[in-house]
Amino acid sequence: MENVIKIEVFKGFLVAITATVFSFYIYIEHFSVYSLEETIQIVKTGQLFGKLLTLSALPNVIVFFIFIKKNQDYRARGVLLALFTIALLIGFLQLI
């Protein structure tokens, strides 16, 4: 039973990370006037990666509430774990 819980949490974590990466890509492709490579260079030189990652993590709130509505509480925990991981990464990037 404990392994099933860990698998469900991991599934939620993977869905949240995938949603973050997908929304990051959507932002760069559709909302940036520059190409993918140029946008990545601008983000690196302007130290904007933390801000862009924060915007990319916003769809995880929707994913979280979908899992709560479907009574998939362990997957929702995985989403929260991913959000905390992203928040720690953003904090680390702000220190660099």
C-alpha positions, 0 to 999 in steps of 0.5 A: 500500500505504501508503494502505491502512495509513493507512485501516486505522489511521483505521478503528481510530481511528474505531471507538475514538472511537465506542466511547468516545462510545457508552459515555459516552452509555450511562453518562449515560443508564443509570447516572446518576439525573439527565437528560442535561442535568443530568448534563452540568451536574454534570460541568461544575461538578464538573470530573468530565469527565476521570474520566467520559472515563476510564471511557468509554474502558475499552471500547476495551481490548475493541475492541483485543483483538478487533482483535488476535484477528482479526489486524487489527494496523493497526486495533489501532494506530488504537485505541491512537492514539485511547487516547493522544489521549484520555489527552492530552485528559484530561491537558489537562482536568486542567490547566484 
